[in-house]
């Protein structure tokens, strides 16, 4: 017997991947909300500040002669 692809050739494998992704995303969102409500965590630095820190680190690395 010849196997025919179900649902446009995607099959169960992609459905399982999608379910796994959604469960992981939902549990991560729930855990993040729980932690934010119940623990005092410091604010993250802005992307601009993070970029500036990375540039400073790279410049210091270059100045020290490490390559």
DSSP file (Angstrom, degrees, kcal/mol; ACC not computed):
  #  RESIDUE AA STRUCTURE BP1 BP2  ACC     N-H-->O    O-->H-N    N-H-->O    O-->H-N    TCO  KAPPA ALPHA  PHI   PSI    X-CA   Y-CA   Z-CA
    1    1 A X              0   0    0      0, 0.0     2,-0.4     0, 0.0     0, 0.0   0.000 360.0 360.0 360.0 143.1    0.0    0.0    0.0
    2    2 A X        -     0   0    0      1,-0.0     2,-0.4     0, 0.0     0, 0.0  -0.751 360.0-129.2 -93.0 134.3    1.1    3.5   -0.8
    3    3 A X        -     0   0    0     -2,-0.4     2,-0.4     1,-0.0    -1,-0.0  -0.656  20.0-156.4 -82.3 134.3    1.2    6.1    1.9
    4    4 A X        -     0   0    0     -2,-0.4     2,-0.1     0, 0.0     5,-0.0  -0.916  22.5-112.3-110.4 138.0   -0.5    9.3    1.1
    5    5 A X        -     0   0    0     -2,-0.4     3,-0.4     1,-0.1     2,-0.3  -0.431  30.6-136.7 -68.1 138.9    0.4   12.5    2.9
    6    6 A X  S  >>S+     0   0    0      1,-0.2     5,-1.6    -2,-0.1     4,-0.6  -0.726  74.5   8.2 -96.3 147.8   -2.3   13.9    5.2
    7    7 A X  T >45S-     0   0    0     -2,-0.3     3,-1.0     1,-0.2    -1,-0.2   0.913 137.7 -41.8  53.2  54.9   -3.3   17.6    5.4
    8    8 A X  T 345S-     0   0    0     -3,-0.4    -1,-0.2     1,-0.2    -2,-0.1   0.709 109.0 -59.6  73.4  20.1   -1.3   18.8    2.5
    9    9 A X  T 345S+     0   0    0     -3,-0.5    -1,-0.2    -5,-0.0    -2,-0.2   0.485 113.6 105.6  90.7   2.7    1.8   16.8    3.2
   10   10 A X  T <X5 +     0   0    0     -3,-1.0     4,-0.9    -4,-0.6     3,-0.2   0.891  55.2 178.4 -85.3 -40.1    2.5   18.2    6.7
   11   11 A X  H  >< -     0   0    0     -5,-1.6     4,-0.9     1,-0.2     3,-0.3  -0.049  50.0 -51.4  71.3-172.6    1.4   15.2    8.7
   12   12 A X  H  > S+     0   0    0      1,-0.2     4,-2.8     2,-0.2     5,-0.3   0.774 122.6  73.4 -73.2 -27.4    1.4   14.6   12.4
   13   13 A X  H  > S+     0   0    0      1,-0.2     4,-2.0    -3,-0.2    -1,-0.2   0.915 100.3  42.9 -57.3 -46.1    5.0   15.6   12.9
   14   14 A X  H  X S+     0   0    0     -4,-0.9     4,-2.4    -3,-0.3    -1,-0.2   0.841 112.0  55.0 -71.3 -30.8    4.4   19.3   12.4
   15   15 A X  H  X S+     0   0    0     -4,-0.9     4,-2.4     2,-0.2    -2,-0.2   0.904 109.1  47.8 -66.3 -39.6    1.2   19.1   14.5
   16   16 A X  H  X S+     0   0    0     -4,-2.8     4,-2.5     2,-0.2    -2,-0.2   0.895 111.7  49.9 -66.4 -39.7    3.3   17.7   17.3
   17   17 A X  H  X S+     0   0    0     -4,-2.0     4,-2.5    -5,-0.3    -2,-0.2   0.908 111.2  49.1 -64.2 -41.4    5.9   20.4   16.9
   18   18 A X  H  X S+     0   0    0     -4,-2.4     4,-2.7     2,-0.2    -2,-0.2   0.915 112.0  48.1 -65.2 -43.2    3.3   23.1   16.9
   19   19 A X  H  X S+     0   0    0     -4,-2.4     4,-2.5     2,-0.2     5,-0.2   0.915 112.1  49.4 -63.3 -43.0    1.7   21.6   20.1
   20   20 A X  H  X S+     0   0    0     -4,-2.5     4,-2.3     2,-0.2    -2,-0.2   0.912 112.2  48.8 -62.1 -43.0    5.1   21.4   21.8
   21   21 A X  H  X S+     0   0    0     -4,-2.5     4,-2.7     2,-0.2    -2,-0.2   0.933 112.3  47.6 -62.2 -46.9    5.9   25.0   20.8
   22   22 A X  H  X S+     0   0    0     -4,-2.7     4,-2.7     1,-0.2     5,-0.2   0.898 112.6  48.5 -64.8 -40.7    2.5   26.3   22.1
   23   23 A X  H  X S+     0   0    0     -4,-2.5     4,-2.4     2,-0.2    -1,-0.2   0.906 113.4  47.6 -65.7 -40.5    2.8   24.5   25.4
   24   24 A X  H  X S+     0   0    0     -4,-2.3     4,-2.1    -5,-0.2    -2,-0.2   0.919 113.9  47.1 -65.0 -43.4    6.4   25.7   25.9
   25   25 A X  H  X S+     0   0    0     -4,-2.7     4,-2.4     2,-0.2    -2,-0.2   0.927 113.8  47.4 -64.2 -45.6    5.4   29.3   25.0
   26   26 A X  H  X S+     0   0    0     -4,-2.7     4,-2.5     1,-0.2    -2,-0.2   0.911 113.0  47.8 -64.6 -42.9    2.3   29.2   27.3
   27   27 A X  H  X S+     0   0    0     -4,-2.4     4,-2.5    -5,-0.2    -1,-0.2   0.882 112.3  50.3 -67.3 -36.1    4.2   27.7   30.2
   28   28 A X  H  X S+     0   0    0     -4,-2.1     4,-2.4    -5,-0.2    -2,-0.2   0.902 111.3  47.9 -65.8 -41.4    7.0   30.3   29.8
   29   29 A X  H  X S+     0   0    0     -4,-2.4     4,-2.2     2,-0.2    -2,-0.2   0.914 113.6  47.6 -65.1 -42.6    4.5   33.2   29.7
   30   30 A X  H  X S+     0   0    0     -4,-2.5     4,-2.5     2,-0.2    -2,-0.2   0.932 112.9  47.9 -63.9 -46.0    2.8   31.8   32.8
   31   31 A X  H  X S+     0   0    0     -4,-2.5     4,-2.6     1,-0.2     5,-0.2   0.900 111.3  51.3 -62.7 -41.2    6.0   31.3   34.7
   32   32 A X  H  X S+     0   0    0     -4,-2.4     4,-2.3     2,-0.2    -1,-0.2   0.907 111.4  46.9 -62.6 -42.4    7.2   34.8   33.7
   33   33 A X  H  X S+     0   0    0     -4,-2.2     4,-1.9     2,-0.2    -2,-0.2   0.902 112.1  51.0 -66.0 -40.8    4.0   36.4   35.0
   34   34 A X  H  X S+     0   0    0     -4,-2.5     4,-1.9     1,-0.2    -2,-0.2   0.935 112.5  45.4 -61.4 -47.1    4.2   34.4   38.2
   35   35 A X  H  X S+     0   0    0     -4,-2.6     4,-1.9     1,-0.2    -1,-0.2   0.905 111.3  52.8 -64.6 -41.4    7.8   35.5   38.9
   36   36 A X  H  < S+     0   0    0     -4,-2.3    -1,-0.2     1,-0.2    -2,-0.2   0.845 114.2  42.9 -63.7 -33.6    7.0   39.1   38.0
   37   37 A X  H  < S+     0   0    0     -4,-1.9    -1,-0.2    -5,-0.1    -2,-0.2   0.805 123.0  34.4 -81.6 -29.6    4.1   39.2   40.5
   38   38 A X  H  < S+     0   0    0     -4,-1.9     2,-0.3    -5,-0.2    -2,-0.2   0.542 113.4  49.7-108.5  -8.1    5.8   37.3   43.3
   39   39 A X  S  < S-     0   0    0     -4,-1.9     2,-0.9    -5,-0.2    -1,-0.1  -0.960  74.6-122.4-133.1 149.8    9.4   38.3   43.3
   40   40 A X        +     0   0    0     -2,-0.3     2,-0.4    -3,-0.0    -4,-0.1  -0.813  39.7 173.7 -91.0 108.0   11.3   41.6   43.1
   41   41 A X        -     0   0    0     -2,-0.9     3,-0.1    -5,-0.2    -2,-0.0  -0.917  32.7-109.1-115.5 142.6   13.5   41.4   40.0
   42   42 A X        -     0   0    0     -2,-0.4     2,-0.1     1,-0.1    -1,-0.0  -0.287  38.7 -98.8 -69.2 154.3   15.5   44.3   38.7
   43   43 A X        -     0   0    0      1,-0.1     2,-0.1     3,-0.0    -1,-0.1  -0.413  39.1-113.6 -68.6 146.0   14.6   46.0   35.4
   44   44 A X        -     0   0    0      1,-0.1    -1,-0.1    -2,-0.1     2,-0.1  -0.484  34.0-104.2 -76.3 151.8   16.4   44.9   32.3
   45   45 A X        -     0   0    0     -2,-0.1    -1,-0.1     1,-0.1     2,-0.0  -0.410  41.6-100.5 -72.6 155.0   18.7   47.4   30.6
   46   46 A X     >  -     0   0    0      1,-0.1     4,-2.4    -2,-0.1     5,-0.2  -0.326  30.0-110.6 -71.6 158.7   17.4   49.0   27.5
   47   47 A X  H  > S+     0   0    0      1,-0.2     4,-2.3     2,-0.2     5,-0.2   0.862 119.3  54.9 -58.2 -35.3   18.7   47.7   24.1
   48   48 A X  H  > S+     0   0    0      2,-0.2     4,-2.3     1,-0.2    -1,-0.2   0.928 109.4  45.8 -64.0 -45.2   20.6   51.0   23.6
   49   49 A X  H  > S+     0   0    0      2,-0.2     4,-2.4     1,-0.2    -2,-0.2   0.899 112.2  51.5 -64.8 -40.0   22.4   50.6   26.9
   50   50 A X  H  X S+     0   0    0     -4,-2.4     4,-2.0     2,-0.2    -1,-0.2   0.896 109.9  49.9 -62.9 -40.7   23.1   47.0   26.2
   51   51 A X  H  X S+     0   0    0     -4,-2.3     4,-2.3    -5,-0.2    -2,-0.2   0.921 110.7  49.3 -62.8 -45.2   24.6   48.0   22.8
   52   52 A X  H  X S+     0   0    0     -4,-2.3     4,-2.4     1,-0.2    -2,-0.2   0.894 110.5  50.5 -63.5 -40.0   26.8   50.6   24.4
   53   53 A X  H  X S+     0   0    0     -4,-2.4     4,-2.3     2,-0.2    -1,-0.2   0.888 110.0  50.6 -64.3 -38.9   28.0   48.1   27.0
   54   54 A X  H  X S+     0   0    0     -4,-2.0     4,-2.4     2,-0.2    -2,-0.2   0.911 110.0  49.5 -65.6 -42.0   28.9   45.6   24.2
   55   55 A X  H  X S+     0   0    0     -4,-2.3     4,-2.5     2,-0.2    -2,-0.2   0.922 111.3  49.4 -62.8 -44.3   30.8   48.3   22.3
   56   56 A X  H  X S+     0   0    0     -4,-2.4     4,-2.4     1,-0.2    -2,-0.2   0.908 111.0  49.9 -60.9 -42.4   32.8   49.3   25.4
   57   57 A X  H  X S+     0   0    0     -4,-2.3     4,-2.2     2,-0.2    -1,-0.2   0.909 111.3  48.5 -63.2 -42.6   33.6   45.6   26.1
   58   58 A X  H  X S+     0   0    0     -4,-2.4     4,-2.3     2,-0.2    -2,-0.2   0.911 111.4  49.9 -65.1 -42.3   34.8   45.1   22.5
   59   59 A X  H  X S+     0   0    0     -4,-2.5     4,-2.3     1,-0.2    -2,-0.2   0.905 111.7  48.0 -64.0 -41.1   36.9   48.2   22.7
   60   60 A X  H  X S+     0   0    0     -4,-2.4     4,-1.7     2,-0.2    -1,-0.2   0.885 110.8  52.0 -65.0 -37.9   38.5   47.2   26.0
   61   61 A X  H  <>S+     0   0    0     -4,-2.2     5,-1.1     1,-0.2     4,-0.3   0.896 111.3  46.7 -64.8 -40.9   39.1   43.7   24.5
   62   62 A X  H ><5S+     0   0    0     -4,-2.3     3,-1.2     1,-0.2    -2,-0.2   0.894 110.4  53.0 -68.0 -39.5   40.9   45.2   21.5
   63   63 A X  H 3<5S+     0   0    0     -4,-2.3    -1,-0.2     1,-0.3    -2,-0.2   0.818 100.5  60.8 -66.6 -30.9   43.0   47.6   23.6
   64   64 A X  T 3<5S-     0   0    0     -4,-1.7    -1,-0.3    -5,-0.2    -2,-0.2   0.599 111.8-119.5 -75.6  -8.5   44.3   44.7   25.8
   65   65 A X  T < 5 +     0   0    0     -3,-1.2     2,-0.5    -4,-0.3    -3,-0.1   0.544  64.3 142.3  85.6   7.6   45.8   43.1   22.7
   66   66 A X      <       0   0    0     -5,-1.1    -1,-0.3     1,-0.2    -2,-0.1  -0.694 360.0 360.0 -82.6 129.3   43.9   39.9   22.9
   67   67 A X              0   0    0     -2,-0.5    -1,-0.2    -3,-0.1    -5,-0.0   0.350 360.0 360.0-137.3 360.0   42.9   38.6   19.5
